[in-house]
Amino acid sequence: MADEVMLLNSGLSPFGMRVRIALAEKGVHYQSKEEDMNNRSPLLLKMNPVHKKIPVLIHNGKPICESLIIVQYIDEVWKDKSPLLPSHPYQRAHARFWADYVDNKIYSFGRTACLSTGEAKEGARKELIECFKLVEAELGDKPYFEDETLGIVDIALIPVYSWFYAFEMFCNFSVAVECPKIMAWVKRCMEKESVSKTLVDQHKVYNFLLERRKKLGVE
């Protein structure tokens, strides 16, 4: 019997983009269901009753939640094509560390820098720049974070490219200027169809954040 795969997702979510890239890299066919996070569906509430968030991968009726966990699950289940994590235990742990760093640092400081003002914004902006520089140092001169192939760290980080215009407009921070090796890495990632067909236009993300700022009263 063929696998039944469904993705509960929101198009602008960088975390949903991760899962879509991983599924595309593996060549997995799936049904995508767009969720309105202001009016969560009964299916989402049933499949992720703890956090009530997207993305959720439903594989043969069973839910897997949290984007990095989903990407690792995809790699383990569909393991015959495009490995996303290294085979060596130490290298796997190293990759998980940096993917987690992207989650806890870059996305966190990026959101705060775009959606706050004053000292909170400036502090987050400085932290964001330092985080990008640290990630760039980890990348070094390698084509991808796992050397020659797209892996979990690349998949964790590349959706933030959709935020680069927002960083420039809201935070006066240009990744291209501050971190040229990251921009060269972005261009390599964008040569992959799994990435280029998944990432959302930067202006759509900017407009979404602009609306969020208005609702939050951020000027």
N, C-alpha and C positions, 0 to 999 in steps of 0.2 A: 504494500500500500504506500502511495506517495505521501511524503511529509506535507502536513498542512501548516503553513507558516503565515502569521498575520503580525503586522506591526502597527501598534497604536502610537501615533506620532503627531507632531505639530510641525508644519513646514519650516518655520523660522527657528526651531530649536536646534542649537548646535549639538546637543546630546543625541537628538534623533538623527542628525546628519551622520554622526559617527556610525550608528547602526546601519544606516542605508549604505554607507561606503563599504562597510565590512560585508554586508550581504552581496553587494555588487562584485566585490573582489572574489567572493566565493562562487558567484554565479547562482545564487539561491533565488528561486522564484517565490514571491510572497505577495500577499494582499496587504495593501496599506490603507489604514483607516485614520483619517484626519480627526483630531480631537479639538474641541473648543474648550480651552482651559477655564473659561468663565462659565461653562455649562457642561461639566464633565459627564460623559456617557455612563449609563449603568454598567456597561462592559468594563470600562476603565476602573470604576469603583470596585467592581468584583475582582478584577485581575490584579489590581494594586491597591488593596484596602489599607495598607499601612501608610504609604506616602501620597497615594492618589495622584501620581505624576506620570508623565510620559518621559522617555519611551518605554513601552512594554512590548516585548516579543512574546507572542503566543505560539508555541511549537506543539502541534498535536494536542491542543487544548490546555497545555500547561504554561503558565506565565513565567517569564524571566524579567526581572526589573533591574534598573540602574545601568546606565549605558556601558560603562567599562566592564561590568559583569556580563552584560549581553554580548559584547564583542568577544570576550574570552570564551563564552559558551559557544558562539558561532564558530570560533576557531577550533574548538574541541569536537564539535559535532560534525562539521563539514571539513574534515582535516586532510582531504585528498588534494586540495588545491589552495594555492596562495597562503602559506602559513603566516599568521599575524603575530605570533610570539616565537621567540627562539626555542630551540629544542633543549639547550643546556639549562639546568635549573638555576644557576647563578645569573645567566643572561636573562632568563625569564623574570627573575626577581628584580633585576636591574630595570628592565622595561616596565614592569608594573610600578616600580617606584616613580619613574618619570611620568608615566601616564597619570598617576595619582597626584603628582606635583602640579601638572597642568590643571587638573580638576580643582585642587584646593587653593591654588595660588593665582594662576592667570585668569581663569574665569571669575573667581571671586573678586580680585582687585579690578578686573575689567568692568564688571557690573557696577561696582561701587564708584569707580572713576567716572562712569557715564551717567550715573543716576543720582549723584550727590553734588553738594556744593561746599565751598569753604575749605576748612582744614581736612575734612574727611575726603573730599575730592582730591586735594593736592597730595595728601598722604598716600591714597590709593594709586594715584598717577605715578608717583615716585617708585612705589613698590612694583607696579606693573612693569615699568621700564627695566628695573633691576631683574625682575623675573624673566623677562624676555632675553636679557643679556646672559643670564645664567643658562637658560635653555639653549641659546645660540652657542655658548661655549661647549655644552654637551654635544650638540650637533657637530661642531668643528667643521672639518672639510669632508665629512661623509655625505654621500648623496641623500641618504635617509637616516633616521635615528638608529635603525638596525642595519647600517651599512648599505647593502645593495638592494634591499627590498622594502616596500611599504609595510610598516608594522603598526603595532598598537599605539606607540607613542605618536607616530605620524597621524594616525586616525584620531587620536585624542585631541591633537593640537590643530590640525588643518581647518576645522570648522570656524576657528576664531578669525580666520582670514576674512570672513564675512563681516567682521566687526571693525576691520582696519579703518574704514572711512569714518565710522563713528568715533574711533579713538582720535583721529585727526580733528574732527569737528568739535567734539566735546572736551577732549583732554589735551589738545595741542601736542599730540604725540604721533610721530610718523615712524612706523616700524621700518619702512624702507630706508630712512635716514639713520636711525639708531642701530638697526640690526640687518645689515645687507645680506648676511649669510642666510638669515631666516627668509628674506625675500627670494633669494635664489632657490632655496628649498621649496618655497611656495610654488614657484614656476615649474619645478620638476613634478611636484604633486599634481598640479593642474594639467599636466600632460596625460595623466591617467583619466580615462573616461569615467571611472567609478567616482572620482573626485569632482571633475569638471561638471558632470551632469547632476551632482548632488548639492553642491554649495549654493547658497542663496545669494542673490545680488546684494552687494554691500549697501546700496541705497534703500533697499527694502528693510534691512536691519536698522539702518539709521532712522528711517521714518517710524518704525515700530518703537525704537527707543525714544524718539522725540515725543511720541504720544504718551509713553510711560512717564517721561519727565513732566509733561503737562499735568497728568493725573496726580503725580506726586508733588506738584507745585514747585518743581525745580526750574529755576530761571538761569 
